Amino acid sequence: LLDDLLSSLIYQNPATAHYARIGGPTRRYTLEPYTLATFRHGLYVFAKDVDEGRLKTFAVDRFRHFQRIRGEHFEIPESYHPSQMVSDAFGIIGGPLHTVTLCFNRRASPYIGERIWHHSQKLDFTDDGGVRLTMKVGIAHELISWILGFGPDVRVEGPDSLAARVR
């Protein structure tokens, strides 16, 4: 798998892949791999999903099959830059942007206030010692997992779709 993936990246060969999404079925893709990236001890591929015509992020360890298509070639657009893939992500997996508002109680407030979680974040400290964190990010499993890690110390104010997923 890694040999075909690396060869596909080096020679700009498209590939067929079977990919197991978190909580979803394994799906077949035709991909044009652009970039191999590391994030939190994992390997990821930024690749164009040929059928949907858009760039996506794939975790290498979720590929169940990956085979480059020898003899075919694709061009990476000059306008492409890997930083575009993560600029609005809460981690490495992006998605459509949403304004996310989270309210942390006074127990979690010092932890939230001591670091920058996302470049778009805004912090508003509340009278009861808590903090409201607002940021414009793509909603992905990474964000949901991070929120769930705070248990009862956080409440999702919006969007409603995120609040429902966290509930």
Secondary structure as UniProt FT lines:
FT   HELIX           2..11
FT   STRAND          15..20
FT   TURN            22..23
FT   STRAND          26..39
FT   TURN            40..41
FT   STRAND          42..49
FT   TURN            50..53
FT   STRAND          54..59
FT   HELIX           60..62
FT   STRAND          63..68
FT   TURN            70..71
FT   TURN            78..79
FT   HELIX           83..86
FT   TURN            87..88
FT   STRAND          97..104
FT   TURN            106..108
FT   HELIX           109..113
FT   TURN            119..120
FT   STRAND          122..125
FT   TURN            127..128
FT   STRAND          131..138
FT   HELIX           141..148
FT   TURN            149..150
FT   HELIX           151..153
FT   STRAND          154..158
FT   HELIX           160..166
//
